[in-house]
Amino acid sequence: MANKRDLKKDINYVFGDIIEAAYLHQIANPEQNKTQTEEIVDEAIEGFDQLIEKVNQRNLENPKDHFRSVRKELEERAQDLVEKVNAL
């Protein structure tokens, strides 16, 4: 398992790329309603905050399982957000 710092970087990069893709779509399609992309960005920011909070938890009984579940949740949220961006 990678260390906590690498997991934080992964979370940052994944959500950053999703936000960037949403804004690029918004710039490329200025005639479309911006509320959908703004909702995706807001959801990405909220997901980022929640996952970072989980990574920063202390006094865990089983840190390996905890970080494994955080990584799985990251993948699920990212997949959901990417599908939303692609549906725009």
Residue pairs with C-beta under 8 A, 6 or more apart in sequence:
1 64
1 67
1 68
2 10
4 55
4 67
7 55
7 67
7 70
7 71
8 52
8 55
10 71
10 74
11 48
11 51
11 52
11 55
11 74
12 48
14 74
14 78
15 44
15 45
15 47
15 48
15 78
15 81
18 40
18 44
18 78
18 81
18 82
18 85
19 41
19 44
19 45
21 82
21 85
22 37
22 40
22 41
22 44
22 85
22 88
23 37
23 41
25 37
25 85
25 88
26 32
26 34
26 37
29 88
32 88
36 88
37 88
40 81
40 84
40 85
40 88
43 81
43 84
44 81
47 77
47 81
51 70
51 73
51 74
51 77
54 66
54 70
54 73
55 67
55 70
57 66
60 66
